[in-house]
Amino acid sequence: MQVPLLDLKAQYAKIKKDVLAQINEVLDSQICIGGPKVKELEEKAAQISNCKFAVGVSSGTDAILNSLMSLDIGSGDEVVTTPFTFFATAGCIARVYARPVFVDIDPRTYNINPALIEKAITKKTKAIMPVHLFGQMADMAPIMDIAKKHNLHVIEDAAQSISSTYKGKKAGSIGTAGCFSFFPSKNLGSIGDGGMIVTNDEKLFHKLSIMRNHGMEPKYYHKVVGGNFRLDPIQAAALIVKLLYLDDWSEARRKNAAYYNEKFAGSAVGIPFINPDCVTIYNQYVIRVLNRDKVIEHLRSKNIGCEIYYPVPMHLQECFKYLGYKQGDFPQSEKAAKEVLALPIYPELTDEMKDYVTQAVLEAIK
């Protein structure tokens, strides 16, 4: 049997007709930049996120970059964030010439530990950027309390968590802005790159909108230096179809996770901890094992897909040596990087496939 980490062909087979119909509308219209499909997706993304506004952009990375630029965060500023994340989180902070300031994670959720944030704040701090990792939102209440106390922006890196909730509030709706990624592997994935920013701040929404188009308003008049961060209407067309299935797909992932949890109960496999205040969408199902290399080798020998998210924390990346961090500075992030392993969790998994995966994992940890 073969069980890939993700099978997008199985997903596409069920929606192909509708996706092609939407894309053909774009091609027939020859509105190849912006247009009604992008606007429709923005309206729907704002609605499902319980936000007033949404701005479609070219990727999740550019969603973060645009947010930082539009909030005038730049040289000499600091942004507090987590070292246990995808590179774009810290990379975008560095790209606007601000300084990423890292805070260790909660070892259960892998999200930033709010109890450690305040001691990292200085007079240069302009924002906190929590990452809602693996589909589960960070503990936002204490984060927002700290932000309010110090008059800081909060940029939610919700790249992996569209439609997930914390105390009933949707990802992206709590902070100053929320950033989503539509990378194909996401629960709501496009057929290429794409992203979205949501906010309840009308003034910020306006700036985000012009910033994605070279800071231009009106045409050929540039009030600020922006970038080419536009969302392609063909991507928007495909996402409009997929959005109809998002809740069902996320629920299927939760059911698959529950199936795994039951099979791993009582074993040495560390299963995901979900904060009772959260509803996760399981963008990844991540276990912890002490003999990870052996587990990976065994799974791959059985043709089972798996992946490490993430093997090197940001503070140990070569490009961030200038920040002055060293091994041991963030022990929980470093420990997680050595033990985490993502298993297949996509909605189309059968019980037979899940049994095959769990049996192989349990064999490998003996």
Backbone torsions as a table, in degrees:
resi	resn	phi	psi	omega
1	MET	NA	147.9	176.5
2	GLN	-121.8	128.3	179.4
3	VAL	-128.3	100.3	179.8
4	PRO	-71.1	161.4	176.9
5	LEU	-62.6	-35.4	178.8
6	LEU	-150.1	138.8	-179.8
7	ASP	-123.9	88.9	-179.2
8	LEU	-73.3	-22.3	177.7
9	LYS	-65.9	-37.2	178.7
10	ALA	-65.9	-38.9	177.2
11	GLN	-65.6	-47.4	-174.8
12	TYR	-64.6	-34.6	-177.7
13	ALA	-57.5	-31.1	-176.5
14	LYS	-83.1	-19.4	-174.0
15	ILE	-123.2	5.9	-172.8
16	LYS	-53.8	-47.4	-176.2
17	LYS	-59.3	-45.7	-177.6
18	ASP	-70.7	-37.1	178.4
19	VAL	-64.4	-46.5	-179.5
20	LEU	-63.8	-35.1	178.2
21	ALA	-64.4	-42.7	178.8
22	GLN	-65.2	-43.6	-179.7
23	ILE	-64.9	-39.3	179.0
24	ASN	-62.8	-31.8	175.9
25	GLU	-62.6	-40.2	177.8
26	VAL	-66.0	-46.2	-178.3
27	LEU	-64.6	-40.3	179.2
28	ASP	-66.7	-34.5	-179.7
29	SER	-75.8	-26.5	-174.7
30	GLN	56.9	26.4	168.4
31	ILE	-91.2	95.2	-168.2
32	CYS	-99.2	-7.2	175.0
33	ILE	-130.5	128.2	-179.6
34	GLY	65.7	-141.8	175.5
35	GLY	92.1	-175.4	-171.6
36	PRO	-66.3	-31.5	-179.1
37	LYS	-67.1	-42.1	178.1
38	VAL	-63.7	-44.5	179.6
39	LYS	-61.6	-42.8	179.5
40	GLU	-62.3	-44.3	179.4
41	LEU	-64.3	-40.8	178.5
42	GLU	-59.9	-44.3	-179.9
43	GLU	-62.8	-40.9	-178.9
44	LYS	-72.9	-36.7	177.7
45	ALA	-65.2	-40.8	176.8
46	ALA	-62.3	-41.9	-178.0
47	GLN	-64.1	-47.5	-177.1
48	ILE	-72.5	-16.2	179.2
49	SER	-98.1	2.5	-177.5
50	ASN	55.8	41.7	177.5
51	CYS	-119.8	158.4	-179.6
52	LYS	-80.1	-30.0	-171.5
53	PHE	-136.6	152.7	174.8
54	ALA	-146.9	144.6	-178.8
55	VAL	-128.8	114.7	178.6
56	GLY	-73.7	134.6	-179.3
57	VAL	-134.6	176.5	-168.3
58	SER	-77.5	-17.6	178.3
59	SER	-169.3	169.2	173.4
60	GLY	-64.6	-35.5	176.8
61	THR	-60.8	-46.3	-179.4
62	ASP	-70.9	-23.3	173.4
63	ALA	-63.0	-44.4	177.7
64	ILE	-67.4	-45.6	-177.7
65	LEU	-61.6	-46.1	178.3
66	ASN	-61.1	-41.5	-179.8
67	SER	-62.0	-45.2	178.5
68	LEU	-62.5	-45.2	-179.4
69	MET	-64.3	-42.4	-176.9
70	SER	-71.1	-22.5	175.8
71	LEU	-93.0	10.5	176.3
72	ASP	58.1	37.9	175.6
73	ILE	-93.5	125.5	-174.8
74	GLY	-160.1	-145.3	-173.6
75	SER	-55.0	129.8	179.3
76	GLY	89.5	-11.4	179.8
77	ASP	-89.8	160.8	176.6
78	GLU	-124.6	145.0	176.2
79	VAL	-128.3	123.3	-179.6
80	VAL	-84.8	128.6	-179.0
81	THR	-153.4	-172.8	-176.8
82	THR	-99.8	145.3	174.7
83	PRO	-84.3	-9.7	-176.7
84	PHE	-103.7	86.2	-173.3
85	THR	-164.9	174.2	171.7
86	PHE	-70.9	153.0	-171.9
87	PHE	-56.0	-34.3	-173.6
88	ALA	-56.3	-32.9	-178.1
89	THR	-56.5	-57.6	-179.2
90	ALA	-78.3	-33.6	-178.1
91	GLY	-60.4	-40.6	180.0
92	CYS	-68.0	-36.5	176.5
93	ILE	-60.5	-45.2	179.6
94	ALA	-66.0	-35.2	-176.9
95	ARG	-66.7	-25.8	175.5
96	VAL	-92.7	11.8	177.2
97	TYR	67.7	21.7	169.9
98	ALA	-90.8	174.5	-176.2
99	ARG	-112.2	121.3	172.9
100	PRO	-71.3	129.8	175.4
101	VAL	-116.4	115.8	-171.0
102	PHE	-91.3	148.2	176.8
103	VAL	-133.3	137.6	-174.8
104	ASP	-68.1	168.7	-173.8
105	ILE	-98.4	162.5	165.5
106	ASP	-74.8	122.3	-174.5
107	PRO	-66.7	-15.6	179.9
108	ARG	-84.1	-46.3	-175.0
109	THR	-97.0	-16.9	-175.2
110	TYR	72.4	0.8	177.7
111	ASN	-89.0	162.3	-178.8
112	ILE	-52.7	138.8	-178.7
113	ASN	-87.2	109.9	-176.8
114	PRO	-59.6	-29.1	-177.6
115	ALA	-65.4	-16.9	-177.1
116	LEU	-103.5	-3.1	-172.5
117	ILE	-72.3	-46.6	-169.6
118	GLU	-60.4	-36.6	-179.6
119	LYS	-68.9	-14.2	179.0
120	ALA	-90.9	-7.2	-177.2
121	ILE	-82.1	134.9	176.7
122	THR	-127.9	-176.7	177.2
123	LYS	-66.2	-18.1	-179.3
124	LYS	-89.3	-9.6	-176.2
125	THR	-69.1	129.9	179.2
126	LYS	-115.4	-20.5	-175.8
127	ALA	-159.1	158.8	169.3
128	ILE	-114.6	134.5	179.2
129	MET	-122.6	86.6	173.8
130	PRO	-72.7	148.6	177.5
131	VAL	-112.5	125.3	177.2
132	HIS	-86.7	85.1	-167.2
133	LEU	-80.9	142.3	173.8
134	PHE	63.1	15.0	178.9
135	GLY	101.4	-0.8	-179.3
136	GLN	-114.1	130.9	-178.1
137	MET	-71.5	150.0	174.4
138	ALA	-69.2	167.1	179.7
139	ASP	-76.0	88.9	-166.3
140	MET	-77.5	-27.9	-176.0
141	ALA	-58.9	-53.1	178.1
142	PRO	-66.7	-31.1	177.4
143	ILE	-63.7	-43.7	179.7
144	MET	-68.5	-34.4	176.5
145	ASP	-61.8	-44.3	179.1
146	ILE	-64.9	-43.4	-179.6
147	ALA	-62.0	-41.8	179.4
148	LYS	-65.6	-42.3	-179.5
149	LYS	-60.1	-38.6	-175.5
150	HIS	-104.8	8.1	177.8
151	ASN	57.0	53.5	-177.6
152	LEU	-113.0	148.9	170.0
153	HIS	-74.4	153.4	171.7
154	VAL	-123.8	116.5	176.9
155	ILE	-104.9	112.2	-179.7
156	GLU	-82.0	114.0	171.1
157	ASP	-82.2	91.7	-177.1
158	ALA	-105.6	30.6	-176.2
159	ALA	-53.6	-33.9	-175.9
160	GLN	-104.1	9.9	-165.9
161	SER	-137.1	29.1	179.2
162	ILE	-59.2	128.5	179.1
163	SER	80.7	-2.2	174.4
164	SER	-72.1	162.2	-174.7
165	THR	-132.1	154.8	173.6
166	TYR	-134.3	115.9	-176.8
167	LYS	51.5	39.8	176.9
168	GLY	82.8	-4.6	-179.2
169	LYS	-99.4	139.7	-174.9
170	LYS	-77.7	149.9	174.5
171	ALA	-55.9	133.2	179.6
172	GLY	93.8	-15.4	-173.9
173	SER	-94.2	-7.2	-172.0
174	ILE	-95.3	-42.9	-177.4
175	GLY	-83.7	-168.0	177.6
176	THR	-65.8	-39.7	178.6
177	ALA	-152.1	154.9	176.4
178	GLY	-125.3	138.6	-174.1
179	CYS	-118.2	124.0	179.4
180	PHE	-112.2	151.1	172.7
181	SER	-114.4	140.4	174.4
182	PHE	-111.4	26.8	173.9
183	PHE	-51.7	142.2	-171.2
184	PRO	-51.9	-27.8	-177.2
185	SER	-81.1	-7.3	-178.6
186	LYS	-72.2	161.8	176.2
187	ASN	-53.7	-41.0	171.9
188	LEU	-112.4	91.6	-174.2
189	GLY	-110.3	141.9	178.3
190	SER	-86.2	-168.1	178.6
191	ILE	-106.0	27.2	179.0
192	GLY	177.8	-146.6	176.5
193	ASP	-88.7	151.0	176.1
194	GLY	-177.1	158.9	179.2
195	GLY	-158.9	175.4	-177.7
196	MET	-151.7	143.1	172.1
197	ILE	-116.4	132.8	175.7
198	VAL	-118.7	149.8	-179.9
199	THR	-160.9	160.9	172.8
200	ASN	-108.8	6.3	-177.4
201	ASP	-99.5	109.5	-175.0
202	GLU	-64.3	-39.3	179.4
203	LYS	-64.7	-41.9	177.7
204	LEU	-66.0	-41.1	178.0
205	PHE	-55.4	-44.2	-179.9
206	HIS	-63.0	-42.2	-178.8
207	LYS	-70.0	-40.1	176.0
208	LEU	-58.1	-39.3	-176.8
209	SER	-66.5	-41.5	-180.0
210	ILE	-81.4	-28.7	-179.2
211	MET	-64.4	-32.5	-178.8
212	ARG	-71.4	-13.1	-177.1
213	ASN	-121.4	52.9	176.7
214	HIS	63.5	20.8	-179.6
215	GLY	68.6	27.8	-170.2
216	MET	-97.4	124.5	173.0
217	GLU	-169.4	115.6	-8.8
218	PRO	-72.8	-168.4	-175.0
219	LYS	-55.8	129.0	178.6
220	TYR	73.2	9.1	173.5
221	TYR	-116.5	121.1	-170.2
222	HIS	-116.3	108.2	179.4
223	LYS	-81.7	-28.4	178.1
224	VAL	-139.2	163.7	175.5
225	VAL	-89.6	110.2	-179.5
226	GLY	-106.9	-146.4	179.7
227	GLY	-149.9	177.3	174.7
228	ASN	-94.5	86.9	-175.7
229	PHE	-114.3	28.9	-172.3
230	ARG	-78.1	143.0	174.2
231	LEU	-82.3	131.3	179.7
232	ASP	-71.3	133.1	-179.2
233	PRO	-64.5	-25.1	176.1
234	ILE	-67.7	-39.1	175.1
235	GLN	-64.1	-42.7	179.1
236	ALA	-60.6	-40.0	-179.3
237	ALA	-61.0	-45.4	179.0
238	ALA	-66.1	-38.5	-178.1
239	LEU	-69.3	-31.2	177.1
240	ILE	-60.2	-39.6	177.1
241	VAL	-68.9	-48.9	-176.0
242	LYS	-63.9	-30.6	-179.3
243	LEU	-59.7	-29.5	178.7
244	LEU	-64.1	-24.5	-175.3
245	TYR	-103.6	-5.0	-170.9
246	LEU	-55.4	-48.3	-177.7
247	ASP	-63.1	-42.0	179.6
248	ASP	-66.1	-41.2	179.3
249	TRP	-65.1	-40.7	-179.8
250	SER	-68.2	-36.8	177.3
251	GLU	-67.0	-38.1	177.4
252	ALA	-63.2	-38.6	176.9
253	ARG	-64.3	-40.6	177.7
254	ARG	-63.4	-38.6	177.7
255	LYS	-66.9	-39.6	177.2
256	ASN	-64.4	-39.2	178.0
257	ALA	-63.8	-42.3	178.6
258	ALA	-62.4	-37.3	177.4
259	TYR	-62.4	-48.9	176.9
260	TYR	-58.8	-47.3	-176.9
261	ASN	-56.3	-40.9	180.0
262	GLU	-65.9	-42.1	-178.8
263	LYS	-67.8	-32.5	-177.6
264	PHE	-89.0	-5.9	-176.8
265	ALA	-56.5	132.7	177.9
266	GLY	82.0	0.6	-179.8
267	SER	-99.7	-177.3	178.5
268	ALA	-85.5	5.5	178.6
269	VAL	-81.5	123.4	175.9
270	GLY	-83.0	114.4	-177.6
271	ILE	-88.9	162.0	-178.5
272	PRO	-61.1	138.0	172.4
273	PHE	-96.7	126.7	179.0
274	ILE	-111.6	119.9	177.2
275	ASN	-55.4	129.5	179.6
276	PRO	-57.7	-20.7	178.1
277	ASP	-80.2	-5.7	-172.6
278	CYS	-115.4	150.0	164.3
279	VAL	-115.7	114.0	-176.8
280	THR	-89.8	157.7	174.8
281	ILE	-108.1	4.2	177.0
282	TYR	48.2	57.4	171.5
283	ASN	-58.0	-34.4	168.4
284	GLN	-133.3	150.5	169.3
285	TYR	-107.6	108.7	-170.2
286	VAL	-114.5	120.7	175.8
287	ILE	-100.0	166.7	172.7
288	ARG	-121.5	130.0	177.7
289	VAL	-138.4	144.8	-177.8
290	LEU	-76.7	-31.7	-178.9
291	ASN	-105.3	56.9	-171.0
292	ARG	-59.7	-41.9	-178.0
293	ASP	-60.3	-40.7	178.3
294	LYS	-65.3	-41.3	179.2
295	VAL	-63.3	-45.8	179.3
296	ILE	-59.6	-46.7	-179.7
297	GLU	-59.0	-43.1	-178.7
298	HIS	-67.6	-43.3	-179.9
299	LEU	-62.5	-42.6	-179.0
300	ARG	-68.0	-31.6	176.2
301	SER	-66.7	-23.0	178.6
302	LYS	-96.6	8.8	-179.3
303	ASN	62.6	39.5	177.6
304	ILE	-110.2	125.2	179.3
305	GLY	-74.0	142.8	175.8
306	CYS	-155.9	163.9	-176.5
307	GLU	-155.4	150.2	176.8
308	ILE	-98.4	115.7	173.1
309	TYR	-119.2	93.9	12.4
310	TYR	-138.0	142.8	-172.0
311	PRO	-77.8	-23.2	-178.9
312	VAL	-132.6	114.3	177.4
313	PRO	-61.5	157.7	-174.1
314	MET	-61.2	-35.6	-175.7
315	HIS	-69.9	-13.4	178.3
316	LEU	-105.9	4.9	176.6
317	GLN	-73.0	140.7	-176.0
318	GLU	-56.9	-38.2	-176.0
319	CYS	-69.4	-14.9	-180.0
320	PHE	-106.8	18.5	177.3
321	LYS	-57.4	-33.7	-176.7
322	TYR	-63.2	-17.5	179.1
323	LEU	-73.2	-20.0	174.1
324	GLY	87.7	10.3	177.6
325	TYR	-78.4	161.7	-179.6
326	LYS	-142.4	167.1	175.7
327	GLN	-55.3	132.1	179.8
328	GLY	99.2	-11.1	-179.1
329	ASP	-68.8	-33.8	-178.9
330	PHE	-130.5	78.7	-169.7
331	PRO	-62.4	-34.7	-178.6
332	GLN	-69.6	-38.7	176.9
333	SER	-66.1	-41.6	-179.1
334	GLU	-67.0	-39.1	178.6
335	LYS	-66.7	-44.4	179.1
336	ALA	-60.1	-40.8	-178.6
337	ALA	-61.0	-23.6	-179.8
338	LYS	-92.4	-11.4	-171.4
339	GLU	-123.0	-18.9	-173.1
340	VAL	-78.9	149.7	177.9
341	LEU	-153.8	126.2	179.3
342	ALA	-91.8	134.7	179.1
343	LEU	-109.0	161.9	177.0
344	PRO	-57.5	133.4	-177.8
345	ILE	-139.2	2.3	-173.1
346	TYR	-63.0	153.6	-170.2
347	PRO	-58.7	-29.2	-173.2
348	GLU	-81.3	1.9	177.6
349	LEU	-61.0	137.7	173.7
350	THR	-92.9	165.0	176.3
351	ASP	-60.8	-36.7	178.6
352	GLU	-61.7	-41.5	179.2
353	MET	-67.0	-42.3	179.2
354	LYS	-65.2	-39.6	176.7
355	ASP	-63.0	-38.6	178.9
356	TYR	-63.2	-42.3	179.5
357	VAL	-65.8	-50.7	-175.5
358	THR	-65.6	-38.4	178.4
359	GLN	-61.6	-41.7	-178.9
360	ALA	-66.8	-39.3	177.8
361	VAL	-63.3	-46.9	-177.5
362	LEU	-65.3	-34.4	175.9
363	GLU	-63.7	-38.7	-173.4
364	ALA	-75.6	-24.0	-176.9
365	ILE	-90.9	-1.9	179.9
366	LYS	-69.5	NA	NA
